[in-house]
Amino acid sequence: MSDERPSYDELKQRLEQAEATLNALRRGEVDLVIGTGEPLVVRFKSLAEENERLAQQWQATFDATNDAIWVMDRDHRILQSNRTTEQLFGKPRQEVIGRRCWEIIHGTSGPIPECPILRAKQNLTRESIEHPMGGRWFQVTVDPIVDEESGYAGAVHIVSDITDRKRAEEKLKAEKEWSEKLANYAPNIVMALQKRSKIAFFNRFAEELTGYKAEEVIGKEWIKTFIPEEQRDVIYRVWDDIVDNRLLNHHFENEIITKSGERRLIEWRNTIITENGEFRMVLSHGVDITERKQAEAERERLTAAIEQAGENIIITDPEGTIRHVNPAFEKLTGYTRKEVIGKTPRILKSGKQDEA
Protein backbone atom coordinates (compact mmCIF):
# COMPACT_ATOMS: atom_id res chain seq x y z
CA MET A 1 0.00 0.00 0.00
CA SER A 2 1.14 3.52 -0.64
CA ASP A 3 1.89 5.65 2.42
CA GLU A 4 1.27 8.85 0.43
CA ARG A 5 -1.31 11.07 2.01
CA PRO A 6 -3.20 13.89 0.29
CA SER A 7 -1.70 17.28 0.71
CA TYR A 8 -3.42 20.11 2.47
CA ASP A 9 -4.33 21.72 -0.86
CA GLU A 10 -5.86 18.47 -2.15
CA LEU A 11 -7.91 18.06 1.01
CA LYS A 12 -9.05 21.65 0.75
CA GLN A 13 -10.11 21.14 -2.90
CA ARG A 14 -12.07 17.98 -2.05
CA LEU A 15 -13.76 19.77 0.83
CA GLU A 16 -14.78 22.65 -1.43
CA GLN A 17 -16.23 20.19 -3.98
CA ALA A 18 -18.15 18.40 -1.26
CA GLU A 19 -19.54 21.67 0.10
CA ALA A 20 -20.57 22.80 -3.41
CA THR A 21 -22.32 19.49 -4.03
CA LEU A 22 -24.04 19.66 -0.64
CA ASN A 23 -25.25 23.20 -1.32
CA ALA A 24 -26.59 22.11 -4.72
CA LEU A 25 -28.52 19.31 -3.03
CA ARG A 26 -29.92 21.76 -0.48
CA ARG A 27 -31.03 24.18 -3.20
CA GLY A 28 -32.72 21.35 -5.11
CA GLU A 29 -30.52 21.76 -8.14
CA VAL A 30 -29.55 18.07 -8.11
CA ASP A 31 -31.20 14.93 -6.82
CA LEU A 32 -28.39 12.38 -6.75
CA VAL A 33 -24.59 12.36 -6.50
CA ILE A 34 -22.64 9.39 -7.81
CA GLY A 35 -18.89 8.91 -7.22
CA THR A 36 -16.29 9.95 -4.70
CA GLY A 37 -13.55 11.42 -6.91
CA GLU A 38 -14.97 13.79 -9.50
CA PRO A 39 -18.62 13.43 -8.52
CA LEU A 40 -21.09 12.58 -11.33
CA VAL A 41 -24.13 14.71 -10.64
CA VAL A 42 -27.36 13.52 -12.21
CA ARG A 43 -29.59 16.55 -12.57
CA PHE A 44 -32.96 14.89 -12.31
CA LYS A 45 -34.72 18.09 -11.37
CA SER A 46 -33.36 19.99 -14.36
CA LEU A 47 -34.51 17.20 -16.68
CA ALA A 48 -37.92 17.18 -15.07
CA GLU A 49 -38.23 20.92 -15.46
CA GLU A 50 -37.26 20.71 -19.14
CA ASN A 51 -39.81 17.97 -19.71
CA GLU A 52 -42.44 20.08 -17.99
CA ARG A 53 -41.56 23.07 -20.17
CA LEU A 54 -41.81 20.99 -23.34
CA ALA A 55 -45.12 19.52 -22.17
CA GLN A 56 -46.53 23.00 -21.54
CA GLN A 57 -45.29 24.16 -24.92
CA TRP A 58 -46.91 21.16 -26.62
CA GLN A 59 -50.21 21.75 -24.77
CA ALA A 60 -50.19 25.43 -25.77
CA THR A 61 -49.77 24.40 -29.41
CA PHE A 62 -52.40 21.69 -28.94
CA ASP A 63 -54.84 24.30 -27.57
CA ALA A 64 -54.09 26.91 -30.25
CA THR A 65 -55.68 24.97 -33.14
CA ASN A 66 -59.26 25.64 -34.26
CA ASP A 67 -59.99 21.91 -34.40
CA ALA A 68 -61.00 19.66 -31.51
CA ILE A 69 -58.14 17.17 -31.18
CA TRP A 70 -58.15 14.04 -29.03
CA VAL A 71 -55.51 11.39 -28.42
CA MET A 72 -57.23 8.06 -27.79
CA ASP A 73 -56.14 4.64 -26.57
CA ARG A 74 -56.77 1.30 -28.28
CA ASP A 75 -60.21 1.07 -26.59
CA HIS A 76 -61.23 4.45 -28.05
CA ARG A 77 -61.06 6.26 -24.72
CA ILE A 78 -59.87 9.86 -24.79
CA LEU A 79 -56.49 10.34 -23.13
CA GLN A 80 -55.85 13.97 -24.07
CA SER A 81 -58.10 16.77 -25.23
CA ASN A 82 -57.51 20.36 -26.28
CA ARG A 83 -59.31 23.59 -25.44
CA THR A 84 -61.29 23.73 -28.71
CA THR A 85 -63.21 20.63 -27.56
CA GLU A 86 -64.92 22.70 -24.89
CA GLN A 87 -65.75 25.43 -27.43
CA LEU A 88 -67.29 22.99 -29.93
CA PHE A 89 -69.03 20.59 -27.55
CA GLY A 90 -69.48 22.65 -24.39
CA LYS A 91 -67.69 20.07 -22.23
CA PRO A 92 -64.62 20.91 -20.10
CA ARG A 93 -61.53 18.75 -20.42
CA GLN A 94 -62.18 16.81 -17.21
CA GLU A 95 -65.57 15.65 -18.53
CA VAL A 96 -64.03 14.44 -21.79
CA ILE A 97 -60.98 12.53 -20.57
CA GLY A 98 -61.71 8.82 -20.18
CA ARG A 99 -64.86 8.85 -22.30
CA ARG A 100 -65.26 7.43 -25.78
CA CYS A 101 -65.50 9.68 -28.81
CA TRP A 102 -69.04 8.68 -29.80
CA GLU A 103 -70.32 9.62 -26.35
CA ILE A 104 -69.04 13.17 -26.87
CA ILE A 105 -69.98 13.67 -30.52
CA HIS A 106 -73.19 11.67 -30.94
CA GLY A 107 -74.31 11.12 -27.36
CA THR A 108 -74.65 7.39 -28.06
CA SER A 109 -73.53 4.33 -26.15
CA GLY A 110 -71.79 2.89 -29.21
CA PRO A 111 -70.26 4.00 -32.51
CA ILE A 112 -72.47 4.98 -35.44
CA PRO A 113 -72.33 2.59 -38.47
CA GLU A 114 -70.13 4.89 -40.55
CA CYS A 115 -67.78 5.68 -37.65
CA PRO A 116 -64.30 6.44 -39.09
CA ILE A 117 -62.46 5.21 -36.00
CA LEU A 118 -63.65 1.64 -36.59
CA ARG A 119 -62.43 1.77 -40.20
CA ALA A 120 -59.12 3.33 -39.12
CA LYS A 121 -58.61 0.52 -36.60
CA GLN A 122 -59.37 -2.13 -39.21
CA ASN A 123 -57.47 -0.60 -42.16
CA LEU A 124 -54.71 1.21 -40.23
CA THR A 125 -55.18 4.19 -42.57
CA ARG A 126 -56.60 7.68 -42.24
CA GLU A 127 -60.40 7.69 -42.37
CA SER A 128 -62.85 10.60 -42.34
CA ILE A 129 -66.52 11.51 -42.67
CA GLU A 130 -68.56 14.70 -42.92
CA HIS A 131 -71.35 14.79 -40.38
CA PRO A 132 -74.18 17.28 -39.68
CA MET A 133 -74.88 18.06 -36.05
CA GLY A 134 -76.90 20.79 -34.36
CA GLY A 135 -77.33 22.84 -37.51
CA ARG A 136 -73.62 22.74 -38.31
CA TRP A 137 -71.31 20.51 -40.34
CA PHE A 138 -68.23 18.75 -38.98
CA GLN A 139 -65.47 16.75 -40.60
CA VAL A 140 -64.18 13.92 -38.40
CA THR A 141 -60.71 12.65 -39.32
CA VAL A 142 -59.01 9.72 -37.58
CA ASP A 143 -55.31 8.85 -37.94
CA PRO A 144 -54.38 5.50 -36.36
CA ILE A 145 -51.40 5.18 -34.01
CA VAL A 146 -49.63 2.00 -35.07
CA ASP A 147 -47.41 -0.09 -32.81
CA GLU A 148 -45.02 -2.32 -34.76
CA GLU A 149 -45.60 -5.19 -32.34
CA SER A 150 -49.28 -4.99 -31.44
CA GLY A 151 -50.67 -3.10 -34.46
CA TYR A 152 -53.41 -0.60 -33.58
CA ALA A 153 -52.46 1.26 -30.40
CA GLY A 154 -54.87 4.18 -30.50
CA ALA A 155 -55.66 7.17 -32.68
CA VAL A 156 -55.49 10.90 -33.14
CA HIS A 157 -59.09 12.09 -33.57
CA ILE A 158 -59.71 15.51 -35.16
CA VAL A 159 -63.08 17.28 -35.38
CA SER A 160 -63.17 20.30 -37.73
CA ASP A 161 -66.08 22.72 -38.07
CA ILE A 162 -66.64 22.92 -41.86
CA THR A 163 -70.00 24.70 -41.74
CA ASP A 164 -68.82 27.74 -43.73
CA ARG A 165 -67.28 25.54 -46.40
CA LYS A 166 -70.41 23.38 -46.70
CA ARG A 167 -72.63 26.45 -46.96
CA ALA A 168 -70.41 27.83 -49.71
CA GLU A 169 -70.55 24.46 -51.50
CA GLU A 170 -74.34 24.32 -51.17
CA LYS A 171 -74.63 27.87 -52.49
CA LEU A 172 -72.45 27.02 -55.48
CA LYS A 173 -74.46 23.85 -56.06
CA ALA A 174 -77.74 25.77 -55.95
CA GLU A 175 -76.38 28.40 -58.33
CA LYS A 176 -75.14 25.68 -60.69
CA GLU A 177 -78.51 23.93 -60.64
CA TRP A 178 -80.30 27.24 -61.25
CA SER A 179 -77.98 28.08 -64.15
CA GLU A 180 -78.51 24.63 -65.65
CA LYS A 181 -82.29 25.03 -65.37
CA LEU A 182 -82.11 28.37 -67.17
CA ALA A 183 -79.85 26.86 -69.82
CA ASN A 184 -82.17 23.89 -70.29
CA TYR A 185 -85.16 26.18 -70.83
CA ALA A 186 -83.27 28.35 -73.33
CA PRO A 187 -84.64 28.07 -76.89
CA ASN A 188 -81.11 27.77 -78.27
CA ILE A 189 -78.01 25.61 -77.90
CA VAL A 190 -76.09 26.21 -74.67
CA MET A 191 -72.84 24.29 -74.20
CA ALA A 192 -69.72 24.34 -72.06
CA LEU A 193 -66.56 23.15 -73.81
CA GLN A 194 -63.33 22.39 -71.99
CA LYS A 195 -59.84 21.81 -73.41
CA ARG A 196 -59.72 20.08 -76.82
CA SER A 197 -63.40 21.09 -77.21
CA LYS A 198 -64.53 18.36 -74.80
CA ILE A 199 -68.20 18.77 -73.95
CA ALA A 200 -68.89 19.48 -70.26
CA PHE A 201 -72.51 20.69 -70.56
CA PHE A 202 -75.12 20.07 -73.24
CA ASN A 203 -78.56 21.61 -72.74
CA ARG A 204 -81.97 20.21 -73.57
CA PHE A 205 -82.40 22.23 -76.77
CA ALA A 206 -79.05 20.88 -78.01
CA GLU A 207 -80.35 17.37 -77.34
CA GLU A 208 -83.55 18.03 -79.29
CA LEU A 209 -81.76 19.67 -82.21
CA THR A 210 -78.94 17.14 -82.61
CA GLY A 211 -80.74 13.96 -81.56
CA TYR A 212 -78.02 13.15 -79.00
CA LYS A 213 -78.66 12.83 -75.27
CA ALA A 214 -76.27 14.73 -73.02
CA GLU A 215 -74.90 11.51 -71.53
CA GLU A 216 -73.96 10.34 -75.05
CA VAL A 217 -71.71 13.32 -75.75
CA ILE A 218 -70.41 14.56 -72.37
CA GLY A 219 -66.62 14.11 -72.43
CA LYS A 220 -66.46 13.81 -76.22
CA GLU A 221 -64.79 16.35 -78.50
CA TRP A 222 -67.36 18.71 -80.01
CA ILE A 223 -65.37 19.24 -83.20
CA LYS A 224 -64.86 15.53 -83.95
CA THR A 225 -68.45 14.64 -83.06
CA PHE A 226 -70.44 17.41 -84.75
CA ILE A 227 -68.36 19.28 -87.34
CA PRO A 228 -68.34 18.02 -90.97
CA GLU A 229 -64.97 16.49 -91.76
CA GLU A 230 -64.18 18.93 -94.58
CA GLN A 231 -64.63 21.89 -92.19
CA ARG A 232 -62.69 20.59 -89.17
CA ASP A 233 -59.31 22.12 -90.01
CA VAL A 234 -60.88 25.58 -90.15
CA ILE A 235 -62.83 25.04 -86.93
CA TYR A 236 -59.73 23.74 -85.12
CA ARG A 237 -57.93 26.97 -86.02
CA VAL A 238 -60.88 29.02 -84.80
CA TRP A 239 -60.95 26.98 -81.59
CA ASP A 240 -57.24 27.63 -80.97
CA ASP A 241 -57.83 31.36 -81.42
CA ILE A 242 -60.71 31.25 -78.93
CA VAL A 243 -58.67 29.35 -76.32
CA ASP A 244 -55.72 31.71 -76.74
CA ASN A 245 -58.10 34.65 -76.22
CA ARG A 246 -57.34 36.06 -79.65
CA LEU A 247 -61.05 36.29 -80.51
CA LEU A 248 -62.99 38.65 -78.25
CA ASN A 249 -66.80 38.89 -78.49
CA HIS A 250 -66.51 36.03 -80.93
CA HIS A 251 -69.25 35.52 -83.53
CA PHE A 252 -69.11 32.64 -85.98
CA GLU A 253 -71.30 30.54 -88.25
CA ASN A 254 -70.72 26.91 -89.18
CA GLU A 255 -72.57 23.73 -90.01
CA ILE A 256 -73.04 20.82 -87.64
CA ILE A 257 -74.14 17.25 -88.37
CA THR A 258 -76.98 15.80 -86.30
CA LYS A 259 -77.30 12.19 -85.22
CA SER A 260 -79.53 11.50 -88.23
CA GLY A 261 -76.94 12.98 -90.62
CA GLU A 262 -78.83 16.22 -91.27
CA ARG A 263 -76.78 19.41 -91.57
CA ARG A 264 -77.84 22.50 -89.61
CA LEU A 265 -76.29 25.96 -89.79
CA ILE A 266 -75.55 27.46 -86.37
CA GLU A 267 -74.67 31.03 -85.43
CA TRP A 268 -72.36 31.07 -82.37
CA ARG A 269 -71.46 33.53 -79.67
CA ASN A 270 -68.71 32.37 -77.33
CA THR A 271 -67.56 33.53 -73.90
CA ILE A 272 -64.20 32.45 -72.50
CA ILE A 273 -64.01 31.47 -68.82
CA THR A 274 -60.55 31.70 -67.23
CA GLU A 275 -59.19 30.96 -63.77
CA ASN A 276 -56.01 32.68 -62.54
CA GLY A 277 -55.37 33.74 -66.10
CA GLU A 278 -55.55 30.17 -67.43
CA PHE A 279 -58.17 28.86 -69.86
CA ARG A 280 -60.91 26.89 -68.14
CA MET A 281 -63.78 26.56 -70.62
CA VAL A 282 -65.81 28.20 -73.38
CA LEU A 283 -69.51 28.90 -72.91
CA SER A 284 -71.12 28.65 -76.33
CA HIS A 285 -74.55 29.97 -77.26
CA GLY A 286 -75.78 28.72 -80.63
CA VAL A 287 -78.81 29.80 -82.68
CA ASP A 288 -80.11 27.52 -85.42
CA ILE A 289 -80.31 29.81 -88.45
CA THR A 290 -80.85 27.08 -91.04
CA GLU A 291 -84.39 28.13 -92.01
CA ARG A 292 -83.51 31.82 -91.88
CA LYS A 293 -80.57 31.34 -94.22
CA GLN A 294 -82.69 29.19 -96.52
CA ALA A 295 -85.34 31.92 -96.62
CA GLU A 296 -82.68 34.55 -97.34
CA ALA A 297 -81.27 32.44 -100.15
CA GLU A 298 -84.74 31.93 -101.59
CA ARG A 299 -85.41 35.66 -101.40
CA GLU A 300 -82.14 36.37 -103.17
CA ARG A 301 -83.04 33.90 -105.93
CA LEU A 302 -86.48 35.48 -106.28
CA THR A 303 -84.99 38.97 -106.36
CA ALA A 304 -82.53 37.90 -109.03
CA ALA A 305 -85.38 36.43 -111.10
CA ILE A 306 -87.41 39.62 -110.75
CA GLU A 307 -84.46 41.80 -111.71
CA GLN A 308 -83.81 39.73 -114.83
CA ALA A 309 -87.45 39.42 -115.91
CA GLY A 310 -88.51 41.22 -119.09
CA GLU A 311 -91.98 41.89 -117.74
CA ASN A 312 -93.07 44.93 -115.74
CA ILE A 313 -93.08 43.78 -112.06
CA ILE A 314 -94.24 45.78 -109.03
CA ILE A 315 -94.06 44.44 -105.46
CA THR A 316 -96.31 46.10 -102.86
CA ASP A 317 -96.94 45.53 -99.14
CA PRO A 318 -100.41 44.60 -97.75
CA GLU A 319 -101.36 48.32 -97.68
CA GLY A 320 -100.63 48.69 -101.39
CA THR A 321 -97.42 50.70 -100.98
CA ILE A 322 -94.77 49.99 -103.60
CA ARG A 323 -91.69 48.31 -102.08
CA HIS A 324 -89.86 47.18 -105.19
CA VAL A 325 -89.92 47.50 -108.95
CA ASN A 326 -87.68 45.80 -111.47
CA PRO A 327 -85.59 47.35 -114.26
CA ALA A 328 -88.27 46.39 -116.81
CA PHE A 329 -90.75 48.60 -114.92
CA GLU A 330 -88.38 51.57 -115.12
CA LYS A 331 -87.87 50.99 -118.82
CA LEU A 332 -91.55 50.55 -119.67
CA THR A 333 -93.00 53.33 -117.48
CA GLY A 334 -90.23 55.91 -117.43
CA TYR A 335 -90.34 56.07 -113.63
CA THR A 336 -87.18 55.43 -111.70
CA ARG A 337 -87.16 53.11 -108.72
CA LYS A 338 -86.45 56.03 -106.41
CA GLU A 339 -89.53 57.90 -107.68
CA VAL A 340 -92.04 55.14 -107.00
CA ILE A 341 -90.79 53.39 -103.83
CA GLY A 342 -93.18 54.34 -101.04
CA LYS A 343 -95.93 55.46 -103.45
CA THR A 344 -98.99 53.55 -104.63
CA PRO A 345 -99.67 52.25 -108.16
CA ARG A 346 -102.01 55.26 -108.68
CA ILE A 347 -98.90 57.22 -109.63
CA LEU A 348 -99.01 55.40 -112.96
CA LYS A 349 -102.19 57.35 -113.88
CA SER A 350 -100.11 60.54 -114.18
CA GLY A 351 -99.39 59.58 -117.77
CA LYS A 352 -95.62 60.07 -117.58
CA GLN A 353 -93.94 57.80 -120.13
CA ASP A 354 -90.50 57.24 -121.50
CA GLU A 355 -90.08 59.63 -124.44
CA ALA A 356 -87.53 57.44 -126.16
C-alpha positions, 0 to 999 in steps of 0.5 A: 500500500502507498503511504502517500497522504493527500496534501493540504491543498488536495484536502481543501479542494475535495472539501470545497467540492463536497460543500458545493455538491451539498449546497446544490442538493440543499437548493434542489438543483440536483437529486443524486450524486454518484462517485467519490472522486470527480462526482457525477451529478445527475440533474434529475430536477433539471430534466424534469423541469425541461420535460415540464416546459416541453409539455406545456409548450406542446399543450399550448400548441395543442390548444391553439388549433381551431380543431377539436383534437383528441388522443385516444387509446386502443379502446377508443377512450380519450387520453388527451383533449384540447381547449377547442373541444370545450368550445365545440361541444361545451364540455370541459376537459375533465368531462371528456378525458376517459370517455369514448368519442361517440359519447361526446360527438353523438351522445350514443352508447356505441359507434355509429355505423359509418364511424371512421375510427372503426375503419381506421382501426381495421385498415390502419389508414386515415379515415374521415366523414362529414357529419351534420350536427346541431345545424352545423357541419363537422369533418371527423378525421381519424389517424391510427397510431400503429405499434409495430408489435401490437398493431393498432395502439390508439388514434389521433381524432380531429373534429373540424367545423366545416360549416362555412365551407359546406354552406359555400358548396351548397350555395355554389351547387344551388347556383349551378342547378339554377344556371342549368335550369335556365340553360335547359329552358333556353330556346337555343343551344347552350354548351360548355366546352373544356380543353380540346373542345370536350363537352362538359354541358349540353342543354336540352335544346341541343339534345332536341336539335342534334338527336343526342342525349347529353350523356352520349356526348359529355366528355367527347370532342365537339369538333370531332363529333359534330363538325363536318370532316371537310370543315374541321381544319378551319374550326380547329384553327378558330378553336385555338384562337378562342382558347388563346383569347385572340377572338374577343366577343366572338361571332361565328357561323358553321354547319353541324351534323346531327345524329340523323346525318342532317346538316344544320347551320348554327350562329355562335357567340362564345364567352371564354371562362378563365381561372387565374389567367388560365383557360378553363372553358368556353360557354357557347350559345348557338342559334339555329339559323338554317331556315332563316338562311334558306329563306334569305337564299330563296329571297335572293333567288327570287330577287334575281329572277325579278331583276332579270325578268322582261316583264313589268313587275311591281311588289307592294306591301299589304297596304298597297305601298310599292316596295320594289320594282324591277328594271323592266318597270323603269324601262316601260313606265319611265319612272325610276325606282327612287320615284315610285318606292313608297308610293302607290300604283295610282302614280301610274295614272299621271301619264308620264312615259319614257319619251324614247 
